[in-house]
Amino acid sequence: MSRTFARRGHSARASDGALARRQWHPSIYGAALLLGLLTSSGCVGARNNTDILEARLRQQEDLAYQYHRQLSELRGELEVAHHEADILRGQLSNIGQETLPAEYTQSLFRVEGLRFNSMFTRSRDQDGKPGDDVLTAVFYPVDEHGDMVKLPGAIRIEVLDMTRPEPERGVAAWEFSPRDSRELWTSGFLSSGYELKLPWSEPPPPGELIVHARLTTPDGRQFDATHTIEIEGDSLRDQPLQLAPPAEARPVSLNGNDSGRLRRSAASPQVKEILPMSFSREERPREEPDVRSETDGAGPTTGADEEADKQHSGDQPPPFPEGLQTSDNWTDETIPYLR
């Protein structure tokens, strides 16, 4: 009886385990299927990315080929344009019209403005007479980056006095043709550009003046620039430089009186009084005579002894004037000082 129940219990547990295995099998199969799908999709995505990159590379190669072909065509057209420009320039020269040289053709389209050199643009006096007689103006064309561009053209310089009424503001004016402007261009270490030395017809009025420059290019464009200069009046120019006169000085006296002191001038009270060395009149120390000892004997004298006797003798004049103190006989009261 017990065996029968044991068999029945074992068979029940076995049937439950089989049922559980049958329940879990679909989930395991689903996970495996999902993993397979992900793996296959990754391979397909990588393959698609490679195809896209290859397609883009082919497009870039096609564009590069098209640009290279267009560049070759434009270069050919540019050569033809240069040749035609040379022909037209020769024809204009034959009929007497002025043309722009070929070296300035490229600079023509780079110019974007005009600029003054403020350091060298000024009015100055050359003949030494009252009033300025020359206006020096230095300016040059520039491109969009501010770099200098050499380009000839018609130039007009005008000087204006803004303190006058409008009809009378013009002080002076000069004009130059494009052919003349080529000779005005200078290239130097300190400055480059158009350097103009313009003589004044009459001395300019003192004060601030406006210098206006205009450059007209061969294609008709105009570029303007202005600069302010200062004109000094004749009263300021001719006025001598005022300097304080030096103090009256006399040589130092050797006898120790006060006439040798430096005296302060009444016209320059700022000059400090300087006192020279004060000397007291003392007698110069006498030289002791050379007394030979009687114990030396009466032997014959040599040449050296005779020279020594001459040096110690009082026949020679003293090396310094009488009463002049030297550093070997200074005292606390006679040391030189500066007050």
LINFEN-V974252 format. One record per backbone hydrogen bond with DSSP energy under -1.0 kcal/mol. CO is the residue of the C=O (numbers start at 1). NH is the residue of the N-H. If there is no record, write none. Layout:
CO,NH + CO,NH
This chain:
1,5 + 2,6 + 3,7 + 4,8 + 5,9 + 6,10 + 7,11 + 8,12 + 9,13 + 10,14 + 11,15 + 12,16 + 13,17 + 14,18 + 15,19 + 16,20 + 17,21 + 18,22 + 19,23 + 20,24 + 21,25 + 24,28 + 25,29 + 26,30 + 27,31 + 28,32 + 29,33 + 30,34 + 31,35 + 32,36 + 33,37 + 34,38 + 35,39 + 36,40 + 37,41 + 38,42 + 39,43 + 40,44 + 41,45 + 42,46 + 43,47 + 44,48 + 45,49 + 46,50 + 47,51 + 48,52 + 49,53 + 50,54 + 51,55 + 52,56 + 53,57 + 54,58 + 55,59 + 56,60 + 57,61 + 58,62 + 59,63 + 60,64 + 61,65 + 62,66 + 63,67 + 64,68 + 65,69 + 66,70 + 67,71 + 68,72 + 69,73 + 70,74 + 71,75 + 72,76 + 73,77 + 74,78 + 75,79 + 76,80 + 77,81 + 78,82 + 79,83 + 80,84 + 81,85 + 82,86 + 83,87 + 84,88 + 85,89 + 86,90 + 87,91 + 88,92 + 89,93 + 90,94 + 91,95 + 92,97 + 101,104 + 102,105 + 104,108 + 113,142 + 115,140 + 122,136 + 124,133 + 124,134 + 133,200 + 134,124 + 135,198 + 136,122 + 137,196 + 138,117 + 139,194 + 140,115 + 141,149 + 142,112 + 142,113 + 143,146 + 147,143 + 154,216 + 155,176 + 156,214 + 157,174 + 158,212 + 159,171 + 159,172 + 160,210 + 161,164 + 165,168 + 166,169 + 169,161 + 172,159 + 174,157 + 176,155 + 177,181 + 184,195 + 186,193 + 191,188 + 193,186 + 194,139 + 196,137 + 198,135 + 207,231 + 209,229 + 210,160 + 211,227 + 212,158 + 213,225 + 214,156 + 215,223 + 216,154 + 217,220 + 221,217 + 223,215 + 225,213 + 227,211 + 229,209 + 231,207 + 233,237 + 234,238 + 248,263 + 258,261 + 268,271 + 280,282 + 289,291 + 293,296 + 302,306 + 303,307 + 304,308 + 305,309 + 306,310 + 307,311 + 308,312 + 321,324 + 326,329
